[in-house]
Amino acid sequence: MTETFTSVAAVKLKAGENFDSSFSDGNITSAINHAEATINVELAITDVNLVTDYSNLATGVKEILGAACSSLAAMEVINYNASAYQNGSEARSMLNYNWTIYKDAIRILKEKDKTNFMRSFN
């Protein structure tokens, strides 16, 4: 499995310094792949597979996809062992932060002019 929208390092950064390091890089790659599939389905752009067509996307769209993907994958890392954080409020704060980034990115990508642009290269 490979990462397309983001990197293991970006997910670790968004999971914060207290994430459980027993969640391996391979597990993080799996979380990235889950996030990529979720984003592809959530956006549901007709005739566009964002993972397959990624190289054809504009840089700005790639950045937004990366933000969404790394945040969603980081939430999986955080939830793996939330007790690794200093307290429950730290883990909740990290989850809320990443959820906000994810939802804002998806909202932006769902705007009609963006989806028309992403569909245009097919």
Contacts in CASP RR format, 6 or more apart in sequence:
PFRMAT RR
TARGET T0000
AUTHOR 0000-0000-0000
METHOD contacts of the structure
MODEL  1
MTETFTSVAAVKLKAGENFDSSFSDGNITSAINHAEATINVELAITDVNL
VTDYSNLATGVKEILGAACSSLAAMEVINYNASAYQNGSEARSMLNYNWT
IYKDAIRILKEKDKTNFMRSFN
1 26 0 8 1.000
1 29 0 8 1.000
1 30 0 8 1.000
1 33 0 8 1.000
2 29 0 8 1.000
3 29 0 8 1.000
3 32 0 8 1.000
3 33 0 8 1.000
3 36 0 8 1.000
4 36 0 8 1.000
4 51 0 8 1.000
4 54 0 8 1.000
5 32 0 8 1.000
5 35 0 8 1.000
5 36 0 8 1.000
5 39 0 8 1.000
5 50 0 8 1.000
5 51 0 8 1.000
5 54 0 8 1.000
5 62 0 8 1.000
5 65 0 8 1.000
5 66 0 8 1.000
5 68 0 8 1.000
5 69 0 8 1.000
5 70 0 8 1.000
6 32 0 8 1.000
6 35 0 8 1.000
6 65 0 8 1.000
6 66 0 8 1.000
6 69 0 8 1.000
6 70 0 8 1.000
6 73 0 8 1.000
7 70 0 8 1.000
8 25 0 8 1.000
8 26 0 8 1.000
8 28 0 8 1.000
8 29 0 8 1.000
8 32 0 8 1.000
10 66 0 8 1.000
10 70 0 8 1.000
11 28 0 8 1.000
11 31 0 8 1.000
11 32 0 8 1.000
11 70 0 8 1.000
11 73 0 8 1.000
11 74 0 8 1.000
11 77 0 8 1.000
12 19 0 8 1.000
12 28 0 8 1.000
12 74 0 8 1.000
12 77 0 8 1.000
13 70 0 8 1.000
14 70 0 8 1.000
14 71 0 8 1.000
14 73 0 8 1.000
14 74 0 8 1.000
14 94 0 8 1.000
14 98 0 8 1.000
14 101 0 8 1.000
15 74 0 8 1.000
15 77 0 8 1.000
15 78 0 8 1.000
15 94 0 8 1.000
16 74 0 8 1.000
16 94 0 8 1.000
18 84 0 8 1.000
18 85 0 8 1.000
18 86 0 8 1.000
18 90 0 8 1.000
19 77 0 8 1.000
19 78 0 8 1.000
19 80 0 8 1.000
19 81 0 8 1.000
19 84 0 8 1.000
19 85 0 8 1.000
20 77 0 8 1.000
20 80 0 8 1.000
20 81 0 8 1.000
20 84 0 8 1.000
22 81 0 8 1.000
23 77 0 8 1.000
23 80 0 8 1.000
23 81 0 8 1.000
27 77 0 8 1.000
27 80 0 8 1.000
28 73 0 8 1.000
28 77 0 8 1.000
31 73 0 8 1.000
31 76 0 8 1.000
31 77 0 8 1.000
32 69 0 8 1.000
32 70 0 8 1.000
32 73 0 8 1.000
34 72 0 8 1.000
34 73 0 8 1.000
34 76 0 8 1.000
35 68 0 8 1.000
35 69 0 8 1.000
35 70 0 8 1.000
35 72 0 8 1.000
35 73 0 8 1.000
35 76 0 8 1.000
36 50 0 8 1.000
36 51 0 8 1.000
36 69 0 8 1.000
37 51 0 8 1.000
38 72 0 8 1.000
39 50 0 8 1.000
39 65 0 8 1.000
39 68 0 8 1.000
39 69 0 8 1.000
39 72 0 8 1.000
39 106 0 8 1.000
40 49 0 8 1.000
40 50 0 8 1.000
40 51 0 8 1.000
42 106 0 8 1.000
43 50 0 8 1.000
43 106 0 8 1.000
43 109 0 8 1.000
43 110 0 8 1.000
43 115 0 8 1.000
45 115 0 8 1.000
45 118 0 8 1.000
45 119 0 8 1.000
46 119 0 8 1.000
47 119 0 8 1.000
47 122 0 8 1.000
48 118 0 8 1.000
48 119 0 8 1.000
48 122 0 8 1.000
50 57 0 8 1.000
50 65 0 8 1.000
50 118 0 8 1.000
53 118 0 8 1.000
53 121 0 8 1.000
53 122 0 8 1.000
54 62 0 8 1.000
54 65 0 8 1.000
56 121 0 8 1.000
57 65 0 8 1.000
57 118 0 8 1.000
57 121 0 8 1.000
58 117 0 8 1.000
61 109 0 8 1.000
61 114 0 8 1.000
61 117 0 8 1.000
61 118 0 8 1.000
64 105 0 8 1.000
64 108 0 8 1.000
64 109 0 8 1.000
65 105 0 8 1.000
65 109 0 8 1.000
66 105 0 8 1.000
67 101 0 8 1.000
67 102 0 8 1.000
67 105 0 8 1.000
68 101 0 8 1.000
68 102 0 8 1.000
68 105 0 8 1.000
68 106 0 8 1.000
68 109 0 8 1.000
71 97 0 8 1.000
71 98 0 8 1.000
71 99 0 8 1.000
71 101 0 8 1.000
71 102 0 8 1.000
71 105 0 8 1.000
72 98 0 8 1.000
72 102 0 8 1.000
74 94 0 8 1.000
74 98 0 8 1.000
75 95 0 8 1.000
75 98 0 8 1.000
75 99 0 8 1.000
75 102 0 8 1.000
78 85 0 8 1.000
78 91 0 8 1.000
78 94 0 8 1.000
78 95 0 8 1.000
78 98 0 8 1.000
79 95 0 8 1.000
82 88 0 8 1.000
82 91 0 8 1.000
83 91 0 8 1.000
85 91 0 8 1.000
85 94 0 8 1.000
108 114 0 8 1.000
109 115 0 8 1.000
109 118 0 8 1.000
END
